[in-house]
């Protein structure tokens, strides 16, 4: 699963960034190395070590050349003055290298497109999760005391909800259903939708309390979309500071929102 974060760039603008959760690291680090594999294959066919090749290339700094060769073979990097000489040393085909280059570009394009689709899918999953929470709010508030007093309900994970701030530590990053319910109940972390005027339930906020740069984002009940860039950040910062932050009990077994609903309905 990918996690999305808003981070402040050098221009103090919020940009959306994603990182993968640990279980998905493998597919995320998927690397396209067609050129590198081709080059390595040619060298091995000739039975040459990288040191042999570095000597043949004739650059002054042999160890630097070996490092560059590794970068070419492992990361498909390209260095000026290498390719044509390598093709010669390997008696390889210039045409094959060009094909490898085209393949590499094509696959990178396809991966980028896939990533875009994946991102869209995940933002939809997030939106659907919060639309379901919002739809159930009257029921959840009818069980408010029970939720507040039961750890497994209070700490029911809220999909990718967090508060992130630079410089000032305000405890843990992620927010739970019990915390969002408290915030929303008092109309904190809520905003009027700039698109439809409906209520936006803020699920995330990030920024700098010092400069005030940053904002919040969440799901609109009216137009049923994710709304980004809600300001001012300082409002969300002060509102969450009023929220008592509880410690998560060590032996807590987390339950899903669906399970929580089903349990509460019993
Ligand atoms: Zn709206």
Boltz pocket constraint, residues with backbone or C-beta under 6 A from the ligand:
constraints:
  - pocket:
      binder: B
      contacts: [[A, 193], [A, 194], [A, 195], [A, 196], [A, 197], [A, 198], [A, 220], [A, 221], [A, 222], [A, 223], [A, 224], [A, 225]]
      max_distance: 6.0
